[in-house]
Structure formats: C-alpha cells, structure tokens
Amino acid sequence: QVQLVESGGGLVQPGGSRRLSCAASGSPVSIYAMGWYRQAPGKQRELVASITSAHTNYGDSVKGRFTAHRDNAQNTVYLQMNSLKPEDTAVYYCNAVARATLDVYWGQGTQVTVSS
C-alpha cells in the first residue's frame, strides 16, 4: 500500500516558476519509478516527467523548461517548473510504481494555474 501526497500547486504568472513535491508513504515497498503527469480539462492525461534509476523522461511540451528530481531515500519526487505558460495550466498528478508488484499508484492531484 502506497499513498502519494502532492503539494506546491497554485496560481502562477506567465513566465514564473513553481516547484511541486510528492512524497510516497505507507507500507514498506521498493519504488521502481516516480513521476508526474498532468491533465487539463477536455484533454488527455500526458506525461510530464518520469524517473527510474536509469532514465529520466520528459514530455515534449515541457522539455527545456521543467526539471524533475527524485530523492530515492525519501521516496519523494520534485518538479521544478520554469518559464510557465498558460497552456501549462492543468491538474498535476504524481505517480509511483512498486518494484515487486508493478502496481501503479496515483496521487490526488494538485492544481497549477498559469494566469496573469
């Protein structure tokens, strides 16, 4: 059992920056991957960033602007968002994949709104 708690969402002006955090907790498990996805109203959920021990992948729409970092010891993942655009407005969801079972867990999401 893994619980994911996101924080850091809110209102940001265009061109501004925001940092999201997600912490995994619950029964002891080994986390294979953690990452971020986002979904805007009327649109499909899309990859923002995903991190394993070997790779970090970014969605094309955020490459060069967003940076993800994982603290393996604390099972925490961060998302540094820079040069934010109105089209970045979405609910941002944290996820984690358990190594042993490959179960996928999702957080409740945190709203990021980019507007002047």
PAZAPA-4460 file (N, C-alpha, C; in steps of 0.05 Angstrom, whole numbers, plus 32768, in hexadecimal, padded with zeros to 4 digits):
% residues 116
    n_x    n_y    n_z   ca_x   ca_y   ca_z    c_x    c_y    c_z   seq   type   mol
   8011   7FE8   8000   8000   8000   8000   8012   8019   8000     1      Q     A
   800D   802A   7FEC   801C   8042   7FEA   8009   805A   7FE8     2      V     A
   800E   806E   7FF7   7FFF   8087   7FF5   8011   809D   7FEA     3      Q     A
   8007   80AD   7FD8   8016   80C3   7FCC   8008   80DD   7FD3     4      L     A
   8018   80F0   7FDC   800D   810A   7FE4   801D   8120   7FD5     5      V     A
   800F   812E   7FC4   801B   8144   7FB5   8017   815E   7FC3     6      E     A
   8029   8171   7FBE   8026   818C   7FC9   8035   819F   7FB6     7      S     A
   802E   81B8   7FB9   803C   81CD   7FAB   802D   81DA   7F94     8      G     A
   8015   81D1   7F8F   8005   81DD   7F7A   7FFA   81F8   7F82     9      G     A
   7FF0   8207   7F6E   7FE5   8221   7F73   7FE5   8232   7F5A    10      G     A
   7FE1   824C   7F5E   7FE0   825F   7F49   7FFB   826A   7F44    11      L     A
   8003   826A   7F2A   801E   8274   7F22   801A   8286   7F0A    12      V     A
   8029   829C   7F09   8028   82AE   7EF2   8038   82A2   7EDB    13      Q     A
   802F   82A8   7EC2   803F   829F   7EAB   805C   82A7   7EAD    14      P     A
   806E   8295   7EA6   808A   8299   7EA9   8095   8293   7EC4    15      G     A
   8084   828E   7ED7   808D   8288   7EF2   8095   826B   7EF6    16      G     A
   809B   8265   7F0F   80A5   824B   7F17   8095   8240   7F2E    17      S     A
   8095   8225   7F30   8087   8218   7F45   8094   81FD   7F4A    18      R     A
   8095   81F4   7F63   80A0   81DA   7F69   808B   81C9   7F77    19      R     A
   8087   81B1   7F6B   8075   819E   7F76   8084   8188   7F85    20      L     A
   8078   817D   7F99   8084   8167   7FA8   8070   8150   7FAB    21      S     A
   807A   8138   7FAC   8069   8121   7FB0   8078   810D   7FC2    22      C     A
   806C   8105   7FD8   8078   80F2   7FEA   8068   80D8   7FEB    23      A     A
   8076   80C2   7FE9   8069   80A8   7FEB   806C   809D   8008    24      A     A
   8057   8092   8012   8057   8087   802C   8045   806E   802E    25      S     A
   8045   8060   8044   8035   8049   8048   8045   8031   8050    26      G     A
   803B   8019   8049   804A   8000   804F   8064   8000   8040    27      S     A
   8079   7FF4   804D   8093   7FF4   8040   8092   7FE6   8025    28      P     A
   809A   7FF5   8011   809C   7FEB   7FF5   80B4   7FF8   7FE8    29      V     A
   80BD   7FEA   7FD4   80D3   7FF5   7FC3   80C6   8002   7FAB    30      S     A
   80CC   801B   7FA6   80C0   802A   7F90   80D2   8028   7F78    31      I     A
   80C7   801F   7F62   80D6   801C   7F49   80D8   8037   7F3B    32      Y     A
   80C2   8045   7F3A   80C2   805E   7F2C   80AF   8072   7F39    33      A     A
   80B4   808B   7F36   80A2   80A0   7F3E   80A1   80B5   7F28    34      M     A
   808B   80C3   7F26   808A   80D7   7F11   8072   80E9   7F14    35      G     A
   806F   80F9   7EFF   8059   810D   7EFE   804B   810B   7EE3    36      W     A
   8030   810D   7EE5   801F   810F   7ECD   800D   8127   7ED2    37      Y     A
   8001   8131   7EBD   7FEE   8147   7EC0   7FD7   8143   7EAD    38      R     A
   7FC1   8150   7EB5   7FA8   814E   7EA5   7F99   8168   7EA7    39      Q     A
   7F94   8174   7E90   7F84   818C   7E8E   7F68   8184   7E87    40      A     A
   7F54   8195   7E8D   7F38   818F   7E87   7F35   8189   7E69    41      P     A
   7F28   8173   7E63   7F22   816C   7E47   7F3A   8160   7E38    42      G     A
   7F50   815C   7E46   7F67   8151   7E39   7F70   8137   7E47    43      K     A
   7F80   8127   7E38   7F8A   810E   7E43   7FA0   8114   7E57    44      Q     A
   7FA3   8102   7E6A   7FBA   8103   7E7C   7FD3   80FF   7E6D    45      R     A
   7FE7   810F   7E72   8000   810D   7E63   8018   810C   7E76    46      E     A
   802D   8100   7E6C   8046   80FD   7E7C   8053   8118   7E7F    47      L     A
   805B   811E   7E98   806C   8135   7E9D   8088   812C   7EA2    48      V     A
   808C   811A   7EB4   80A7   810F   7EBA   80A4   80F4   7EC8    49      A     A
   80B6   80E2   7EC3   80B7   80C9   7ED2   80D4   80C2   7ED7    50      S     A
   80D9   80B7   7EEE   80F4   80B1   7EF8   80F7   8095   7F01    51      I     A
   810A   8086   7EF7   8113   806D   7F02   8130   8070   7F09    52      T     A
   813C   805A   7F13   8159   805C   7F19   816A   8060   7F01    53      S     A
   815F   805A   7EE9   816F   805B   7ED1   8168   8073   7EBF    54      A     A
   814F   807C   7EBF   8147   8090   7EAC   8135   80A5   7EB8    55      H     A
   8136   80BC   7EAD   8122   80D1   7EB2   8117   80DA   7E97    56      T     A
   80FD   80D7   7E94   80F0   80DE   7E7B   80DE   80F6   7E7F    57      N     A
   80DD   8108   7E6B   80CC   811F   7E6C   80B9   8120   7E55    58      Y     A
   80A1   812A   7E59   8090   812F   7E43   809A   8145   7E31    59      G     A
   8094   8143   7E18   809F   8156   7E05   8097   8173   7E0B    60      D     A
   807F   8176   7E16   8075   8191   7E1B   8083   819F   7E32    61      S     A
   8092   8191   7E42   809F   819D   7E59   80BD   819B   7E58    62      V     A
   80C8   818E   7E45   80E5   818C   7E43   80F2   81A7   7E41    63      K     A
   8107   81AA   7E51   8116   81C3   7E52   810A   81D7   7E66    64      G     A
   80F3   81D2   7E70   80E6   81E4   7E83   80E2   81D7   7E9F    65      R     A
   80DC   81BE   7E9F   80D7   81AF   7EB8   80EE   819D   7EBF    66      F     A
   80F3   8199   7ED8   8107   8186   7EE1   80FC   8176   7EF8    67      T     A
   80FF   815C   7EF7   80F6   814A   7F0C   810E   813F   7F1B    68      A     A
   810B   813B   7F35   811F   8130   7F45   8112   811D   7F59    69      H     A
   811F   8106   7F5D   8115   80F2   7F70   8128   80EE   7F87    70      R     A
   811E   80EE   7F9F   812D   80E8   7FB6   8126   80CB   7FBD    71      D     A
   8137   80B8   7FB6   8130   809C   7FB9   812E   8094   7FD7    72      N     A
   813E   809F   7FE8   813E   8097   8004   8123   809F   8011    73      A     A
   8118   80B5   8008   80FF   80BE   8014   80E7   80B8   8003    74      Q     A
   80EB   80AB   7FEC   80D5   80A6   7FD9   80C5   80BF   7FD3    75      N     A
   80D4   80D3   7FCC   80C8   80ED   7FC6   80D1   80F6   7FAB    76      T     A
   80BF   8102   7F9C   80C5   810C   7F81   80BD   8129   7F80    77      V     A
   80CE   8139   7F73   80C9   8156   7F70   80C6   815D   7F53    78      Y     A
   80B8   8172   7F4D   80B6   817C   7F33   80BA   819A   7F33    79      L     A
   80D0   81A3   7F28   80D6   81BF   7F26   80CC   81C9   7F0B    80      Q     A
   80B9   81DC   7F0C   80AD   81E6   7EF4   80B5   8203   7EF0    81      M     A
   80C2   8208   7ED9   80CB   8223   7ED2   80BE   822C   7EB8    82      N     A
   80BF   8246   7EB4   80B4   8252   7E9B   8098   8248   7E95    83      S     A
   8088   8249   7EAA   806D   823E   7EA8   805C   824D   7E94    84      L     A
   804B   823E   7E85   8039   8249   7E72   801C   8243   7E79    85      K     A
   8009   8253   7E70   7FED   824D   7E75   7FE5   8230   7E6E    86      P     A
   7FF1   8225   7E59   7FEA   820A   7E50   7FF5   81F5   7E64    87      E     A
   8005   81FD   7E77   800E   81EB   7E8C   7FF9   81E7   7EA1    88      D     A
   7FE4   81F7   7EA0   7FCE   81F4   7EB4   7FC2   81D8   7EB2    89      T     A
   7FC2   81CB   7EC9   7FB8   81AF   7ECA   7FB8   81A6   7EE7    90      A     A
   7FAC   818F   7EEB   7FAF   8180   7F04   7FC8   816E   7F00    91      V     A
   7FDA   8171   7F12   7FF3   8161   7F11   7FF1   814A   7F24    92      Y     A
   7FF5   8132   7F1A   7FF3   811A   7F2A   800E   810D   7F2E    93      Y     A
   8014   8105   7F46   802B   80F5   7F4C   8024   80D8   7F49    94      C     A
   8038   80C8   7F40   8033   80AB   7F40   804C   809C   7F48    95      N     A
   8048   8083   7F50   805E   8072   7F58   8058   8056   7F50    96      A     A
   806D   8047   7F4A   806B   802B   7F42   807B   801A   7F56    97      V     A
   806D   8007   7F62   807B   7FF5   7F75   808C   7FE0   7F66    98      A     A
   80A4   7FDD   7F6F   80B7   7FCB   7F62   80AE   7FAE   7F61    99      R     A
   80A5   7FA4   7F78   809F   7F88   7F7B   8085   7F7F   7F6B   100      A     A
   8071   7F90   7F6C   8057   7F89   7F61   8051   7F98   7F47   101      T     A
   805F   7FAD   7F42   8059   7FBF   7F2C   803E   7FCD   7F2F   102      L     A
   8033   7FCD   7F47   801B   7FDC   7F4C   8020   7FFA   7F47   103      D     A
   800D   8007   7F3C   800F   8024   7F36   7FFD   8033   7F49   104      V     A
   8008   8048   7F56   7FFA   8058   7F68   7FF9   8075   7F5F   105      Y     A
   7FE3   8082   7F65   7FDF   809E   7F5D   7FD8   80AF   7F75   106      W     A
   7FE3   80C8   7F74   7FDB   80DB   7F88   7FC0   80E8   7F80   107      G     A
   7FB7   80F9   7F91   7F9D   8106   7F8D   7F9E   811D   7F79   108      Q     A
   7FB6   8126   7F73   7FB9   813C   7F61   7FBB   8157   7F6F   109      G     A
   7FCA   8169   7F62   7FCC   8184   7F6C   7FC8   8197   7F54   110      T     A
   7FB8   81AB   7F58   7FB1   81BE   7F42   7FC7   81D3   7F3F   111      Q     A
   7FD0   81D6   7F26   7FE2   81EB   7F1F   7FD5   81FD   7F0A   112      V     A
   7FD1   8216   7F10   7FC4   8229   7EFE   7FD8   823F   7EF7   113      T     A
   7FDD   8242   7EDD   7FEF   8256   7ED3   7FDF   826C   7EC7   114      V     A
   7FDE   8283   7ED4   7FCD   8299   7ECA   7FD7   82B3   7ED6   115      S     A
   7FD3   82C9   7EC7   7FDB   82E3   7ED2   7FC5   82EE   7EE3   116      S     A
***
